[in-house]
Amino acid sequence: MLELPLLEELDKVGKIRHVQAGDELIKTGQYIRSTILVISGRIKVFRESEDGGEFLVYYLKSGNACAISMICAMKSDTSEVSAIATEDSEVLMVPLELMDSWMMRYTS
């Protein structure tokens, strides 16, 4: 469970995005500026092989955050994964530049 002050900060800076099944949220090779917190629905995070195949990394569901997006942002690296909504979903997009200070201030 997230602390109330953190929830209040998320409410101030996060942007709710409604996505439909099939919408792409993260593309391989892009710089990631926000992390995804899933409010409802389901997001598939996967890697694409050179021959066009897919390797499933994980699914995000309600209450989950995309850890890989946070790691890429901390390294200032481009994404090595893609993320697509597998069903109509609602997500909260949170600017990654706030993550470092939040991780030091909030235990949850």
Helices and strands as residue ranges (DSSP letters): H 4-13, E 15-19, E 24-26, E 34-40, E 42-48, E 54-61, H 67-74, E 82-85, E 89-95, G 96-98, H 99-105
